[in-house]
Structure formats: C-alpha cells, structure tokens
Amino acid sequence: MPDTGCCIAGAGPAGMMLGLLLARAGVRVTVLEKHADFLRDFRGDTVHRSTLEILHELGILEDFLRRPHQEVREIGGKVGDALVTLADFSHLPTQCRFIVFMPQWDFLDFLKSHASRYPGFELMMQTEVTDLIEQGGSVTGVRAKTPDAVIEVRAALVVGADGRQSIVRQRAGLEVEHMGAPIDVLWMRLSRRPTDPERTFGYVNRGHVFVMLNRGDYWQCAFVIAKGGMDALREHGLPAFGREIVETVPFMQDRVEELSDWSAIKLLTVKIDRLKEWCRPGLLCIGDAAHAMPPIGGVGINLAIQDAVAASNILAGPLKRGAPSLEHLRAVQKRRMFPTRLTQRTQVFLQDRVLSAALRTVNPTLPLPIRLLRRWPVLRRIPARLVGIGVRPEHVRT
C-alpha cells in the first residue's frame, strides 16, 4: 500500500493549492518542500481575480483579505512622458473588483494554515525530492533528502509542482519544448518614501523598462535587460546601473545608493517552455514544472493555481478509489493545454514586439494598442480580463 494517496513535490502556489483541495476532498496528501520556510523573494506576488474567486468558493476569501496586502484596481505605466492606464479591473464579473499584491511567502503560509486543518494533509519542509521510484513502468513514489536521512515516499500519484527547474520532470525524462526568451530580469529592493506614488507602476524610457511593486515600506523592483546582458552591466559598474534607474524613474535618485553591492541584485533568467506530455503512468506535472512563463503580467502563478484546481477536480475521485489512470492524467493536460498555449503565445508576442523593442528605443512613442486604450477607456477591460481572469478559468468542483 502507498504511504500516501498523492505525493506533491514543491510547496509553491500549485503544490499548496492542490494539496489543500485534495485534502479537503478526503485524499491523503504529502507535500515535500526543499526549503526550511517560505521566506524567499519570489516574482509571483500577484494574486489574480480568478484565484480570489477560488478562495471565495472555498469560503476563505475574507480570511485571506484580513492579511496585509495591496488592492489594485488599475494597472498603469509611463511611456516616455505619457501616463497610461493599461487595465481596469473594476468592471469584471467576480467577487473582488481588484487584484491583490501580497508577498508570496504570506500567500503560501495562508494556504498552509487552511490545508493543515484537514487530517489527510502533511507538509514536510527541508525535504528535497532527488529521484523517482518506478515499478513496472509506473512511477510509484519519490526519494527525498532531509537533513537527517534519505527517505522514500510511496504514493498512488506523484505530482511535480517543483518549478521551472523541476527535478521531477528531469527524472521522468519528459520532453520540453523551448520557445526562447530575449529578455532577463534584475530583481531588487529599494526603500519607499511616504511621498512616493501608491500605485504599482511600469516605466518605459530611454531604452529601459522598470517595474515597481508596492510592498508598503519598500519597492520590489524589476529591471528588464536583454538576454545575456548582465556581464555588460557589471563591466560598466554599479554607479552606472544606478544612473540608468534614475534616468527611467527620476524620483529614485535619493536611494539608488542602497544598491551598494551586486549581491543586492538578483538575476532572474526568463524562460518560456512547456512539456509535450505532462504525464506518465503514476506521475503528473503542473504549474511551472509543466510550462514556464515569463513575468509579464504575473500570470504564471495564475496558471499554476488553475492547473491545481483542474487536477483536483479530475483526480480527487480516482484517488479516493485507488489510483488515477493515465487517461485521467491526460485529461488534466487536455483541459489545461489550450489556456497554456494561448497565454504563452501572447507573452511571446509581448516580449518580442513590446519589451525587446522598448530596450532598443531611446525616445519611445505610444504603440497603437496603448493609444486606443487611452482614447476608449472601455477597451481597458480586455487586458484586465486576460490578466485578471485568464483563459478558461477553473472552479472548485470537489
């Protein structure tokens, strides 16, 4: 008999949401996380309206909104000297007329607190999956490393939710399609003053793209660079990099010296890829393990959570009866492949035609789509729906 019904590798948004939903449905779940806690800098701080709708369906939305967060009803930017509003979330047909920015460690801790209420849920921290256990052509469990020993966890189903560097998909030998990415992102913190703007904002100017997320007493900042451009930045030196930030966002001039060392700046390598097949007998990959996304719009976390909801809806019943068949696992991929393909195509277009072009243009002008958004505000609901709700939103059926 397996040690657990479902063993999930990775306690990110996909893994924790799937663990919560399966435990709620009466399935024994073990989630394995290699880190000791959730206190790390993540890119995915956006909790989209489709996720807020899922929390509402679970009856835990009010508890979620009691935690510190920022509510964003519009997303805007500044292209050159022109202020633009790109998306208006206040008209979409959901419980919350906004999206939420919350540090991902707080969001994961919230999911953990609710999943832990179910007796079938187990979370093992400092437990890193290193290999798969196979028998008769099927995956029957995982091997994992803890601070004290190497352990084995047997399961009716193994789910890889361990991110874009997934060990599970590597060990399973699943084939990856790479779509390329012409950009990378530098991730850093800068202090926030009471006189600073409240809004989360993106700035495009003088060949630079700079995004600032309001985290209360500091800004979490993303500086877009051309793929492989980190070495050139280092050669020019940190003061020159600070001047590039000030050229883009002048009011940051009094604090760029906070970046006193390159160790304060993290390089996030942007990838876009997806698995041709998300599953094998006894194994399924979801979230970034199945399809890595660039950070545009923060939609990666949205797709990961939607994968988890779809997987729970399809697999909870078979897991309670024993073990899901390969046809059940393929049904999850079939359900989620269309929104994945469409979202990735949109992101490839934006990174190739918008972000890469912005990095080559010293004096940017407003592209036609943004001019249309300025002239007819009702059109702002279209990007709001694509970002906030996405393609084929899932609902809790368990």
C-alpha positions in Angstrom: 0.0 0.0 0.0 1.3 3.5 -0.7 2.4 5.8 2.1 0.0 8.5 0.8 -2.6 9.0 -1.9 -0.8 11.8 -3.6 2.8 13.0 -3.1 3.4 16.6 -4.3 7.0 17.8 -5.0 7.1 21.5 -4.3 5.2 23.7 -1.9 4.7 26.6 -4.3 1.3 28.0 -5.3 0.4 25.0 -7.5 1.6 22.4 -4.9 0.0 24.0 -1.9 -3.3 24.7 -3.7 -3.5 21.1 -5.0 -2.7 19.8 -1.5 -5.4 21.9 0.1 -8.0 20.9 -2.5 -7.2 17.2 -2.4 -7.1 17.1 1.4 -10.4 18.9 1.5 -11.8 16.2 -0.8 -10.7 13.5 1.6 -7.4 12.4 -0.1 -4.3 11.7 1.9 -1.7 14.2 0.6 2.0 14.7 1.4 3.7 17.9 0.1 7.5 17.9 0.1 9.4 21.2 0.1 13.2 21.5 0.0 13.4 24.8 1.8 13.1 25.3 5.6 10.5 28.1 5.2 8.7 30.3 2.6 10.7 33.4 3.3 12.3 34.0 0.0 12.0 36.6 -2.7 9.6 35.4 -5.4 8.5 37.0 -8.6 4.9 35.9 -8.3 3.3 38.3 -5.8 0.2 38.8 -7.9 -3.0 37.1 -6.7 -5.3 37.4 -9.6 -9.1 37.7 -9.6 -9.5 34.1 -10.7 -7.6 33.0 -7.7 -9.6 35.3 -5.4 -12.7 33.7 -6.9 -11.4 30.2 -5.9 -10.8 31.4 -2.4 -14.4 32.7 -2.3 -15.6 29.3 -3.5 -13.6 27.7 -0.7 -15.1 30.1 1.9 -11.8 31.5 2.9 -11.6 34.8 1.0 -12.5 37.0 3.9 -9.7 35.4 6.0 -7.3 36.0 3.1 -8.2 39.7 2.8 -7.6 40.2 6.5 -3.9 39.7 5.8 -1.7 42.6 4.8 -2.0 43.2 1.1 -2.4 45.9 -1.6 -5.6 46.0 -3.7 -5.0 47.2 -7.3 -8.0 48.3 -9.4 -5.9 49.6 -12.3 -2.5 48.8 -13.8 -0.8 51.7 -15.3 2.6 52.8 -16.7 4.6 55.7 -18.1 5.9 55.5 -21.6 8.3 58.4 -22.0 6.4 61.3 -20.5 2.9 59.9 -21.2 0.9 58.3 -18.4 -1.3 55.4 -19.5 -3.8 53.1 -17.9 -3.4 49.6 -19.3 -6.1 47.6 -17.5 -9.2 48.4 -15.4 -10.3 45.5 -13.1 -13.3 47.3 -11.6 -15.9 46.0 -14.1 -15.2 42.3 -14.3 -17.9 39.9 -13.1 -16.2 38.5 -10.0 -16.5 38.9 -6.2 -13.5 41.2 -6.0 -13.1 44.2 -8.3 -9.4 44.2 -7.9 -6.3 42.1 -8.0 -4.1 41.7 -4.9 -0.4 42.1 -4.3 0.8 40.0 -1.4 4.3 38.6 -0.8 4.2 35.0 -1.9 5.5 33.7 1.4 2.4 35.2 3.1 0.1 33.6 0.5 1.8 30.2 0.9 1.6 30.5 4.6 -2.1 31.2 4.3 -2.7 28.1 2.1 -0.7 26.1 4.6 -2.8 27.3 7.5 -6.0 26.2 5.9 -4.7 22.9 4.4 -3.4 21.9 7.8 -6.9 21.8 9.2 -7.5 18.6 7.3 -6.2 15.4 8.8 -5.1 14.0 5.5 -2.7 16.8 4.8 1.0 16.6 5.6 3.7 19.2 4.7 7.4 18.1 5.1 9.8 21.1 4.9 13.6 20.6 4.3 12.7 17.6 2.2 14.1 17.8 -1.3 13.0 15.3 -4.0 16.0 13.8 -5.7 14.7 10.9 -7.7 11.6 8.9 -8.7 10.7 5.3 -7.7 9.4 3.2 -10.5 7.9 -0.2 -10.8 6.6 -2.0 -13.8 6.8 1.2 -16.0 4.8 3.3 -13.5 6.0 5.9 -11.0 5.2 4.7 -7.5 6.9 7.3 -5.3 9.9 9.5 -4.8 13.2 9.5 -3.0 13.9 12.7 -1.0 16.8 14.1 1.0 16.2 15.5 4.5 18.8 17.0 6.9 18.9 13.6 8.7 18.5 10.9 6.0 17.3 9.9 2.6 13.7 8.8 2.7 11.2 7.1 0.3 7.6 8.2 0.0 5.3 5.8 -1.9 2.2 7.2 -3.5 -0.6 6.3 -5.8 0.2 9.5 -7.7 3.3 11.8 -7.8 2.8 15.4 -8.8 5.7 17.5 -10.0 5.0 21.1 -8.9 8.6 21.9 -8.2 9.0 24.9 -10.6 10.9 25.6 -13.9 14.0 23.7 -12.7 11.8 20.7 -11.9 13.7 17.6 -10.7 10.6 15.6 -11.2 10.3 16.3 -14.9 14.0 15.8 -15.4 14.0 12.3 -13.7 10.8 11.4 -15.6 12.5 12.1 -18.9 9.6 14.3 -20.2 10.4 16.2 -23.4 10.5 20.0 -23.2 9.6 22.5 -26.0 11.6 25.7 -25.6 10.2 28.9 -27.1 13.1 31.2 -26.3 13.2 34.5 -24.4 15.1 37.6 -25.5 15.0 39.2 -22.0 16.1 38.6 -18.5 15.1 40.5 -15.3 17.1 42.0 -12.5 15.2 41.8 -9.1 16.0 44.2 -6.3 14.5 46.2 -3.3 14.6 50.0 -2.9 13.0 51.8 0.0 9.7 53.6 -0.3 9.0 57.1 0.9 5.6 58.4 2.1 5.7 60.9 -0.8 6.1 58.1 -3.4 3.2 57.1 -5.6 0.8 54.4 -4.2 0.3 52.6 -7.5 2.2 49.6 -8.8 3.7 51.1 -12.0 5.8 50.3 -15.0 8.2 52.8 -16.6 9.5 52.7 -20.2 12.0 55.4 -21.1 15.5 55.9 -22.7 15.8 52.2 -23.6 14.9 50.9 -20.1 11.9 49.1 -18.7 11.5 49.3 -14.9 8.6 47.9 -12.9 7.9 48.8 -9.2 5.6 46.7 -6.9 4.4 48.5 -3.8 5.2 46.4 -0.7 4.4 49.0 1.9 7.7 50.3 3.2 9.8 49.3 0.1 9.5 48.8 -3.6 10.2 45.4 -5.1 11.7 46.4 -8.5 12.2 44.6 -11.8 14.7 46.0 -14.3 14.4 44.3 -17.7 17.6 43.7 -19.7 18.4 41.9 -22.9 19.2 38.2 -22.6 22.8 37.8 -21.5 23.2 41.5 -20.8 24.3 41.1 -17.1 28.0 40.9 -17.9 27.9 44.2 -19.8 26.2 45.8 -16.8 28.8 44.6 -14.4 31.6 45.9 -16.7 30.1 49.4 -16.6 29.8 49.2 -12.8 27.1 49.6 -10.2 27.1 53.5 -10.2 26.3 53.4 -14.0 23.5 51.0 -13.3 22.1 53.3 -10.7 22.2 56.2 -13.2 20.1 54.0 -15.6 17.5 53.5 -12.9 17.4 57.3 -12.3 17.1 58.0 -16.0 14.0 55.8 -16.0 12.4 56.9 -12.7 13.9 60.2 -11.6 12.4 60.2 -8.1 14.5 57.2 -7.2 17.7 59.3 -7.2 17.9 59.7 -3.4 18.0 55.9 -2.8 19.8 54.0 -5.6 22.9 54.1 -3.4 21.1 51.4 -1.3 22.3 49.0 -4.0 25.7 49.0 -2.6 26.8 45.6 -3.9 25.8 43.4 -6.9 24.7 40.8 -4.3 21.6 43.0 -3.7 20.6 42.5 -7.3 19.3 39.0 -8.4 19.4 37.8 -12.0 16.1 36.1 -12.9 16.6 34.1 -16.1 13.4 34.3 -18.1 12.3 31.1 -19.8 9.3 30.1 -21.8 8.8 26.4 -22.3 6.3 23.6 -21.9 6.2 19.8 -21.8 4.9 17.9 -24.8 3.5 15.4 -22.4 2.7 16.4 -18.8 2.3 12.9 -17.5 3.4 9.3 -17.3 1.7 6.4 -15.5 1.7 7.4 -11.9 3.1 10.9 -12.5 1.7 14.4 -13.5 3.5 17.8 -13.8 1.6 21.1 -13.3 2.5 24.8 -12.9 6.0 25.9 -13.9 7.1 22.3 -14.0 4.8 21.8 -17.0 5.0 25.3 -18.5 7.5 28.0 -17.5 6.2 31.6 -18.0 7.9 35.0 -18.3 7.0 37.5 -15.6 4.8 39.6 -17.9 1.5 40.3 -16.0 2.4 37.9 -13.3 0.2 35.3 -14.9 2.5 32.3 -14.1 1.0 32.0 -10.6 -2.5 32.3 -12.1 -1.9 29.4 -14.5 -0.3 27.3 -11.8 -3.3 27.6 -9.5 -5.7 27.0 -12.3 -3.8 23.8 -13.1 -4.1 22.7 -9.5 -7.9 23.3 -9.4 -8.4 21.3 -12.7 -6.2 18.5 -11.4 -8.2 18.3 -8.2 -11.5 18.3 -10.0 -10.4 15.5 -12.3 -8.3 13.4 -9.9 -9.9 13.6 -6.5 -12.4 10.9 -7.2 -10.0 8.4 -8.8 -7.5 9.0 -5.9 -10.2 8.2 -3.3 -11.0 5.0 -5.2 -7.3 3.9 -5.5 -5.1 5.4 -8.3 -5.9 7.5 -11.3 -5.3 6.0 -14.7 -3.1 7.5 -17.4 -6.3 8.6 -19.1 -7.3 10.7 -16.0 -3.8 12.3 -16.1 -4.1 13.1 -19.8 -7.4 14.7 -19.1 -5.7 17.3 -16.9 -3.3 18.1 -19.7 -6.1 18.3 -22.3 -8.1 20.6 -20.0 -5.1 23.0 -19.4 -3.2 22.9 -22.7 -5.3 25.4 -24.6 -5.1 28.2 -22.0 -1.3 27.4 -21.6 -0.7 27.7 -25.4 -2.7 30.8 -25.8 -1.2 32.6 -22.8 2.4 31.7 -23.9 1.7 32.9 -27.5 0.5 36.2 -26.1 3.5 36.5 -23.8 6.0 35.7 -26.7 4.3 38.4 -28.8 4.6 41.0 -25.9 8.3 40.2 -25.1 9.4 40.1 -28.7 7.4 43.0 -30.0 7.0 45.3 -27.0 9.7 44.7 -24.4 12.5 44.0 -26.8 11.5 47.0 -28.9 11.4 49.2 -25.8 15.0 48.2 -24.9 16.1 49.4 -28.4 14.3 52.7 -28.3 15.7 55.8 -26.6 12.7 58.0 -27.2 9.6 55.7 -27.0 6.3 56.6 -28.6 3.0 55.1 -27.7 2.2 52.0 -29.8 -1.2 51.8 -31.4 -2.9 49.5 -28.9 -2.0 51.8 -26.0 -3.2 54.8 -27.9 -6.5 53.0 -28.4 -6.7 52.3 -24.6 -6.2 56.0 -23.9 -8.8 57.1 -26.3 -11.5 54.5 -25.4 -11.2 53.5 -21.7 -13.8 50.7 -22.1 -11.1 48.8 -24.0 -9.1 48.6 -20.8 -11.4 45.8 -19.7 -9.9 43.5 -22.3 -6.4 43.3 -20.9 -7.9 43.3 -17.4 -9.8 40.1 -18.3 -6.8 38.4 -19.9 -4.6 39.2 -16.9 -7.1 39.0 -14.0 -9.2 36.0 -15.1 -7.3 34.4 -17.9 -8.4 31.8 -20.4 -10.7 29.1 -19.3 -10.9 29.9 -15.5 -11.4 26.9 -13.3 -13.9 26.5 -10.5 -13.8 24.2 -7.5 -15.9 21.1 -8.2 -14.7 18.8 -5.4 
